């Protein structure tokens, strides 16, 4: 994997875990490497999508433990679809 791809993965992962300093650092690295901002945004969008999915699963699990909301009967993934 080249440095450009590593930075795209890193910025997407940083967005997924809500690490603002990491996003800023990896954006600077992407700029240094000449990565197109469209590609950077696409990687960030993927990270944000992962974050939303993880948050939905966490919410469903917590609600299930409390006997409330989606998933309390053991069905569904908690995404609301």
C-alpha positions, -999 to 999 in steps of 0.1 A, spaced: 0 0 0 15 34 -10 16 64 13 -13 81 -4 -36 51 2 -24 48 38 -33 85 45 -68 80 29 -74 50 51 -60 69 81 -83 99 76 -113 77 71 -105 58 103 -99 91 121 -134 103 110 -149 70 122 -136 75 157 -143 113 158 -106 122 164 -105 158 152 -67 162 158 -61 130 137 -83 143 109 -64 175 108 -30 158 108 -40 133 81 -55 161 60 -22 179 61 -5 147 51 -29 142 22 -23 178 11 15 172 13 11 141 -9 -12 159 -34 -42 138 -27 -73 152 -44 -98 167 -19 -126 147 -35 -108 115 -27 -102 128 9 -139 136 13 -149 102 0 -126 85 26 -141 107 53 -176 98 42 -168 61 45 -154 66 80 -185 86 90 -207 58 76 -188 32 97 -193 55 127 -231 57 122 -233 20 118 -214 14 150 -235 39 169 -267 23 157 -255 -11 168 -244 2 202 -277 19 207 -296 -12 198 -275 -33 221 -279 -9 250 -317 -8 244 -318 -45 243 -300 -48 276 -326 -24 291 -355 -42 274 -364 -11 254 -367 -2 218 -355 -21 187 -338 -54 193 -354 -61 227 -371 -91 212 -338 -103 197 -347 -93 161 -333 -66 139 -299 -51 137 -309 -17 151 -304 3 119 -341 12 117 -347 -3 83 
